[in-house]
Amino acid sequence: MKAFITGATGFIGSHLADRLIADEKFTEVRCLVRSTDKWLEGKDFIRIKGDLNDFSALSKGIKGADIVFHLAAIVKASKQKEFTRANVEPTEDIIRIAQKNGVENLVILSSLAAAGPSQGTPVDENKILTPVSMYGRSKRDMETTIHQLAEKNDSIKIIRPPAVYGPREDQIFTYFSTFKKGLSTIVGDGNHPRLSMVYVDDLINGILQASQKMDPGVHTYFITAAETYNWNQIHSVTQTVMGKKAFKLKLKPALVKKIGSIIENAASLIGKYPVVNKEKTNELVLEWTCSSKKAEKELGYKPQVTLEEGISRTLHWYKKHNWL
């Protein structure tokens, strides 16, 4: 089999590429590479030079492939049109190129952000999409585009993960880095809001299981851990695994939002758009939980990694690579 991956040099995509490269069933693993190989350096893959807006590169990667894994996306931008250009328009190109070349098996990564926050009960695939951020809206629009373009023989699987953690991840990493310095920053009272998380290996398992489903149509799945968590649990597990205590700094939601506003306004004075911004902090105070029961029933997905095991593996990797 021949596979084409977008986003293969990123956190999730590189783990998927590793799995496909190690799988004898895949005779070619083609990866779209914009600049450097990053996590793929020295590995046995076919480099397709270009980016998501390079129609020629996408065509080269897709032509003759048996399956397309579209994982690339941006998560930070100051304007909706930037998200659309990166997250929606390339998806349309990929589907059209795949259809032109007779490639019917596609797995496309979306996000819980497309569905929007939960309210007490983990959301499932029947939820009306109510995104609350520009990123979430771009993923919703991407999903809408997929449904509009899908042809009768296409088998397109949309995967919606919640927060993903594991080796190579550099955003949730900030929490662990701060924890090591003795500070555990918690939004709310520690019990609420709750959130879903998934260890990267479990997510890759779900993606691969979805890739084996060849039923025509568009099929959407949440892939997450067996449980939902609150920040007190995450703090406690991190403390146990790290063998180090940290002071719990509990921030009220209103203060978290204020911090985001202050940082974004300050950054705008120098023409920058910060990682911590108003949208990001507005999301942090909400509940983000989802259920993977549909994936368990239809794909045979079963999360394997507990929170303690996942954090343990992640911290071990950070230490081994001198991140911590």
N, C-alpha and C positions, 0 to 999 in steps of 0.2 A: 504493500500500500504506500501511497505517496500523500503526505500531508503538507499543508501550508498554514503557517502560524503568523498572525500579526501580534505585536506586543511581546514577542519571544525574548527580548532582552530585558523586559521588566520583571517585577517580582513574581506575579502569578504565571506569566507566560514562560519564564525561564524554567520554572518547575515542571510545567507541561512539556516543554521541549526536552528536558532531561528524561522524562518518562518515555516519550516517543522514541528518542534516540536509543534508549536501552531496550526497546521492544523490537524483537526480530521481525515482527509483522510489518514494520514500517521500513521500507527500503530507501525512502527519501524523506527527510524532514527539512522542508524549505522554510526559512525564517526571514521575515522582512526586517532589515537592519537599516536604521537611519544613519548612524554614525559609527559607534563602536560596538563590538560584540558583547561587551560587558560580561554577564554571567555565562555566556556561551563560549567564551574564549577557549580555544583549543579543543572544542568538541566537534563531533562528526555531524555537521549539518550543511545544508546548501544555503549560502548567503544570497538573498535577493536585496540588492542595494536600492534604497528608496524610502519614501514615507507614505503615510496614508492618503495623501493627496496626489500621489504619483500613479496615475492610471496605468501607465506602461509597466511599472514594477508590480502592481497588483495583478495585472494580466499575466505577467511572466510567472508569478508565484502560483496562480490558480490554474492556468492551462495545464491539463494532464494530471492534475491532482485528483485524489479520490475523496478527500475531505478537507474542509477549510475550518480552522479554528480562528475566529476573529475576537481577539482579546484586547487589542490596543484601544486606548482612550486617554483623554486628559481629564484630570480631576480638579484642576485649578485654572480659572480664567476670570477676567474682570467683566466680560460681556457675554450675553447669551449667544451672540452670533459666533463667538470664538468656539464655544462648546458645540454649536451646530456644525461648524466647519470640520471639527475634529471627530465628533462622535456620531453624527447623523449622516452627513454627506458621504463619507467613505463607506459606510455600511451599505448605502444604496448602490454605490459603485461595485462593491464586492458581490452583492447579490446578482446584479445584472451581468457581471463578468462570469460568475459561476454558472448562471443560466445559459449564457451564450456558449459556454464550453462543456455543458452537460454535467456539471458537478452539482449533485443534488443534496449531498450531506454536508450541512453547515452547523457549527456550534458557535453561538454568539454570546459574549459575556455582557450582561446588563448589570443591574444592581438593585438591592432593596430600596435604594434612593428613588428609583423609578416608581415604586409603589407608594412610597411615603411612609410616615411614622405609624406605629401601632397605638392602640388605645386599650391597654389592659390585656388583650388577647393577641398572641402572635398571629400575624396576617398570613393568609394563604394566597394562592394564585387567582382566587375569585375576587380579590379586593379591587375596587375601582381605583385607578391610579391617581394619586393625589400628591405628587412630588412637591417639596417645599424649597427646593434650591435650583439654581440654574443647571447644575450638574444633573440633578434628578430629572428635571424637565427634558434635558437633552437625551437622557436614557429612555424616558417615556416616548419622546418623539422618534427615537431610533426604533423602539419596539413597534410603534405605529407604522413606520416605514416598512418594516419587515412584513407585517401582516398585509400591507397594501401591495407589496411586490411579489409575495410568494405565489408560485405557480403550483398546479395540481400535483406534480411529481416531486416537488421540493420537500425535503425533510429538514426543517430548521428548528434547532433546539435553542431556546433562550434560557440562559442560566442567570439567576439573580442571587448572588451571595450577599450576606450582610458584611460586617467588618471582618476582614481576612488578616490573620497574623501568622507568623512563622519566620524561618530563616530568610534573610534578604529584605525583609519588610522594613521600611524606614520612616513610617509615620506613627504607628502605634509604638514603635521603638522609643519615641520621645518619652512615653510614660515610664518605661523601664529605665531609661537613662536618668530621669529625674528621681526615680525611686532609689536608685543606687546611691544618689547623693543625699538621701535621707528625707525626701519629700514625696508624698503620694497625693497628687491632686485629684480630687473627687468632685464630680458635678452632683449637686443635690445633697440629700442626706445620707447617701451611701446605699440606701435600699431602693430608691427610685431616682432617676429612670432606670429601667432594665434594658438590656441589649442582647442581641444575638451575635455570636462570633463563630467563625469556622477556621480550623487549622488548615493551612494551605494544602497539606497532603490529602485531607478529606475532600476539599474542594476539587482537587485534580481527579480524585476517584470519581466524584460525581460527574465531572465534565466528560471523562472517558466512558462512563456508563451511558451518558446521554448520547455520545457519539455512536454508540452501537444500536441505538433506536432508529430504525429506518422507516417507521410509519410516515406516510405523506402528511404534510400539514406543518403548522407552527405549534411547537410544544414548549410551554414555559414551566420552569422549575426553580424553586428556592432550594439552595444547598446550604445547610447550616449544621451546627452541632445539635446534640440531642436535647440540650438544656438551654435556657436563657440565663443570663447572669446580671448581677448588680455590681456596683463598684466596690462594695464591701467584700464580696467574694473574690473579685479580681485582686484586691489589695491583699487579702489573707493568703491566697495561693501564691502570689508573687513573693510575699514575705517568707513563706515556708520554703519555696524553691531557692530563693536568693540567700536565705539564711541571714537576713538583715532586716531590722525594723526601720520603718519610715513613718514620719509624722503625717497624719491624715489632715490635709488641708481641704476642708469641705467648703465649696463655693456655691452660694445660692444662685439659682438660675438667672435671676435679674442681674446679678453681678457678672456672671459669665457673659451675658449678652452685652453688657456695658463694656467689658474688656475688649470684646471683638470689635465693637464700634470705635473705641479709642485707638486700637492698633491700626484698623483700616484707615481711619482719618489721618493718623500720623504718617502712615506709609504713603498716602496719596500726595502728601506735600513734597515727596521726593520722586513721585511718578512710579511708585511700586504698588503691587497688589500682593499683600502678605498671605502666607499659609493660614495663619490665624486671622480670620476676617468675620464680618457680621453674619454671613450665611453659615459659616462653619460653626460659630458659637451658638447660633439659633438652632442648629441641628443637634448640637451636643446636649441641649436641655430636654430634648424630646425622647420618647421611648421608641426604640428600633428593634422590634422582635419579629421573627417569622418562623414558619413551620415548614419542614421538608417532608411531610407525610406523603405528599403526592409523588415525590422522587423516590421515596422508600417503596411505595406501592408499585409504581410503573417501571422504575429503573433498577430496583433492588439495592438502592443506595442505603448505606448504613454507616453513620459516623463512627470512626474507630478511636479517635484521639480525645481523651478527656482534657479539661482545661489545665489540670496540673501537669499532665504529660506534655501537652502542647507548649505551655510556658517554659517547662524544663528544657525541652528540645530547642526552643527559640533562644533562651538565655545562654545555653551552651554554645550555640552557633555565634551569638553576638560576642561572647568572650573569646572563642577560638579565633575570630576574625578581628579582634581588638576594637570592636565597637563599644564594648563595656569595659 
